[in-house]
Amino acid sequence: MATTPTLRALLRLHGFRRLLATRLLSQLADGAFQAALAAYVVFSPERQPSPAAIASAFAVLLLPFCLIGPFAGVLLDRWRRRQVLVKGNLLRLVLCLATAALVAAHAPTWVFFTAALLVTGINRFVLAGLSASLPHVVTDELLISANSLAPTAGTLAATVGGGTAFLVRLALPAGAGSNALLVALAGGGYAASALVATTLGKEALGPDRKQREEAAQATVRTAVTDTARGLLDGFRHLLHDCRPAARALGAVTVLRFCYGLLLVVLLMLCRNTFATPSDQTGGLRWLGTALAASAAGYFSAAAITPAAGRRLTVPGWLTTCSALGAVLTAALGFYFTPWPTMVAAYALGLLTQGAKISTDTIVQSGVEDAYRGRVFALYDVLFNSALVAAAGLCALVLPVSGRSVPVVLTAAALYAATAVAYGATRPWRNDLSPAAVATTS
């Protein structure tokens, strides 16, 4: 995270302030839209939510990251990024208003999901455009700090947007109209983001005309093929030249799958077990509490992981997170009652984020710079696909009550197997430099 003098230097930059405001408003709206989607799928009194419906929601939220994310740059290099931010957010405003109308009119679920999928698909272009624009608004000396500050602030904005949307939903009467209002409010956030983006010059964020023309010389088909080939090259590089990074990616993918299993269990418990199915407000309160506990765990991981990485080694801390995940899931997961579940939500938030920070550090320090972008694109696909796959499994085996000893046992066993398998690679021998360990902060 940026120090105070660096933060002041960044905020003195006119372009950075406006780009950061564009990001914060956009991700604030993202959080509100995701909360509205959850309220519609899980907590609408007129619907009978199921693990299959939740799996569909995960697919809507995450498949664009898996399928579109690696290829977003193919088109971004052909368009002015400032226009991507303006028109992308305005298009999401229109889609949000259309989606709100569909919700209010009790449209078929597949129609709603199609509209929501378009909203989240455009999100990949907007987020990629925001990241690609940073070098145009900050100096080279401040770029690392800007890359640390902007995504972290955006994640916090999304958390605030989601939490605020849940509070607004609790204050409103149950019904389709309230869910439609949440979606429309998210659209207002996208409109505000587009408005701020218009204050930046049309050419201010690149790419310049010559670069756009050069990018346009290759056909989209060729560019997509080259991108796919690049992902394959990154995969081969991991397997043959970066075994520690490959093992860490494998471990964190399994941990993400476990987290996905337990997250769907949590959603069904909050909806149908911790409160009566007809008590939408009670279910939302429990879900809000669980999400707050998990978010607290995420922030705790940011504070704990640097010291744990130095003491245990970064790979050793990843192993420890896996082992503790197995123990805590087995110790707390079989109660299926509120407060042990809230404690588990905090602990698993901490351990999941601790494992991810560790993996980020291992990949950043162990992969050659020429391959790093492709490996992180592959990382993004694996990370989000694991969550979708977990939700798909729950759709097949999880009862609507959320009470499933086999699912919890499966998660605990996978945590334990990951700890044993990854621990067998001697993670306690730190192959990372002190500077690399410090990047976990």
Secondary structure as the mmCIF struct_conf table of DSSP 4:
data_model
#
loop_
_struct_conf.conf_type_id
_struct_conf.id
_struct_conf.beg_label_comp_id
_struct_conf.beg_label_asym_id
_struct_conf.beg_label_seq_id
_struct_conf.end_label_comp_id
_struct_conf.end_label_asym_id
_struct_conf.end_label_seq_id
HELX_RH_AL_P HELX_RH_AL_P1 THR A 4 LEU A 11
TURN_TY1_P TURN_TY1_P1 ARG A 12 ARG A 12
HELX_RH_AL_P HELX_RH_AL_P2 HIS A 14 PHE A 43
TURN_TY1_P TURN_TY1_P2 PRO A 45 GLU A 46
BEND BEND1 ARG A 47 ARG A 47
HELX_RH_AL_P HELX_RH_AL_P3 PRO A 51 LEU A 67
TURN_TY1_P TURN_TY1_P3 ILE A 68 ILE A 68
HELX_RH_3T_P HELX_RH_3T_P1 GLY A 69 PHE A 71
HELX_RH_AL_P HELX_RH_AL_P4 ALA A 72 LEU A 76
TURN_TY1_P TURN_TY1_P4 ASP A 77 ARG A 78
BEND BEND2 TRP A 79 TRP A 79
HELX_RH_AL_P HELX_RH_AL_P5 ARG A 81 ALA A 104
TURN_TY1_P TURN_TY1_P5 ALA A 105 HIS A 106
HELX_RH_AL_P HELX_RH_AL_P6 THR A 109 SER A 133
HELX_RH_3T_P HELX_RH_3T_P2 LEU A 134 HIS A 136
TURN_TY1_P TURN_TY1_P6 VAL A 137 VAL A 137
BEND BEND3 VAL A 138 VAL A 138
HELX_RH_3T_P HELX_RH_3T_P3 ASP A 140 LEU A 142
HELX_RH_AL_P HELX_RH_AL_P7 LEU A 143 ALA A 171
BEND BEND4 LEU A 172 LEU A 172
HELX_LH_PP_P HELX_LH_PP_P1 PRO A 173 PRO A 173
BEND BEND5 ALA A 174 GLY A 175
HELX_RH_AL_P HELX_RH_AL_P8 ALA A 176 ALA A 197
TURN_TY1_P TURN_TY1_P7 THR A 198 THR A 199
BEND BEND6 LEU A 200 LEU A 200
TURN_TY1_P TURN_TY1_P8 LYS A 202 LEU A 205
BEND BEND7 GLY A 206 GLY A 206
HELX_RH_AL_P HELX_RH_AL_P9 ARG A 209 GLN A 217
BEND BEND8 ALA A 218 ALA A 218
HELX_RH_AL_P HELX_RH_AL_P10 VAL A 220 ASP A 241
HELX_RH_AL_P HELX_RH_AL_P11 ARG A 243 ASN A 272
TURN_TY1_P TURN_TY1_P9 THR A 273 THR A 273
BEND BEND9 PHE A 274 ALA A 275
TURN_TY1_P TURN_TY1_P10 PRO A 277 SER A 278
HELX_RH_AL_P HELX_RH_AL_P12 GLN A 280 LEU A 312
HELX_RH_AL_P HELX_RH_AL_P13 VAL A 314 LEU A 332
TURN_TY1_P TURN_TY1_P11 GLY A 333 PHE A 334
BEND BEND10 TYR A 335 TYR A 335
BEND BEND11 THR A 337 THR A 337
HELX_RH_AL_P HELX_RH_AL_P14 PRO A 338 GLY A 366
BEND BEND12 VAL A 367 VAL A 367
HELX_RH_AL_P HELX_RH_AL_P15 ASP A 369 VAL A 397
TURN_TY1_P TURN_TY1_P12 VAL A 400 SER A 401
HELX_RH_AL_P HELX_RH_AL_P16 VAL A 405 GLY A 423
TURN_TY1_P TURN_TY1_P13 ALA A 424 THR A 425
TURN_TY1_P TURN_TY1_P14 PRO A 427 TRP A 428
BEND BEND13 ARG A 429 ARG A 429
BEND BEND14 LEU A 432 LEU A 432
HELX_RH_AL_P HELX_RH_AL_P17 PRO A 434 ALA A 438
TURN_TY1_P TURN_TY1_P15 THR A 439 THR A 440
#
